[in-house]
Amino acid sequence: MKTELNYINFSYQTNSNKEYNISLSYQLFGKDLFSAPIILVNHALTGNSDVSGEKGWWKKLIGENQVIDTNKYTVLCFNIPGNGYDNFLIDEYEDFTPSDIANIFLKGLDILNIKSLYAIIGGSLGGGIGWEMLVKNPPLAEIFIPIACDFKTHDWLHAQCLVQKFLLNRNDEPLQKARIHAMLCYRTPQSLNYRFQNKYNQEKQSLESEDWLIYHGNALNERFSLKSYKLMNHLLMNINVEETQLEKIQARMHMISVDTDLFFPASEIRMCFERLKEKKENVFYHEITSIHGHDAFLMEYEQLNNIIKNIL
């Protein structure tokens, strides 16, 4: 399955009062628009709108007869403007925050004449943008499923993004080195140690774990621009929803965490759930068990599918 990129063009004034002409691209999967319940999927940091089909980054979750069944739903995914997937880049990336991206996605829905959604599902940064959208438009969705993310960037994650920012502003292979650092935050010591067992590659004269990290740094450098990565890291660094506003959200909320997540720790997400539960009845918590840390939301599909199957 491969659907074409569609575009919406409009002017937008950022929260920092800068004017931009935005080219908001998106893809649709499954049933025709307005013929079935609509599920909005917000992509993660290096993801894009291509969520389903042969190269879809969430193809084990979204597709024909998958848990998000494209025989049953219309799946919509916007590209975060500036992610580069549609060749639209932003030079002054610090003009934008996740709140701006939420405003832009809401504007996109309005132009498409979509007044309500069956569900919003977002992983990591995408989930954070989902929080921002629903605080701005509390009745927008029936169901909200934020996965491996929280309503704000806490100090630990902000610190890791700051290290990323330092690396990205250097001249010597900035994107490769930032990605290597990021991979060590996406995974856990247990995950790397279990996978590589200190195996040494005689031909390359290095540990296989070192070779794997360098591969990921080079692979991202080939498919992602430095300008885009700086923007996405900046967004991840600045998710900032007022906690007092969360209870306004009308959607049935299902927060999904990973017990070993170093980026958005399960303890923080559980704390958010416990506080909201005191004020709302339609909020639920689920936890993926994994040694793989944050990336488990892209790896532990059997657990994730079982959770989402019982929600939709």
Salt bridges, closest charged atoms under 4 A:
ASP50 OD2 - LYS2 NZ 3.39
ASP91 OD1 - LYS227 NZ 2.53
GLU94 OE2 - LYS165 NZ 3.11
ASP95 OD1 - LYS18 NZ 3.16
ASP110 OD1 - LYS115 NZ 3.62
ASP150 OD2 - HIS154 NE2 3.07
ASP172 OD2 - LYS177 NZ 2.70
ASP211 OD2 - LYS204 NZ 2.94
GLU243 OE2 - ARG275 NH1 3.19
GLU247 OE2 - LYS279 NZ 3.44
ASP261 OD2 - HIS294 ND1 2.90
GLU268 OE1 - HIS154 NE2 3.69
GLU274 OE1 - LYS277 NZ 3.63
GLU287 OE1 - ARG270 NH2 2.90
ASP295 OD2 - ARG187 NE 2.95
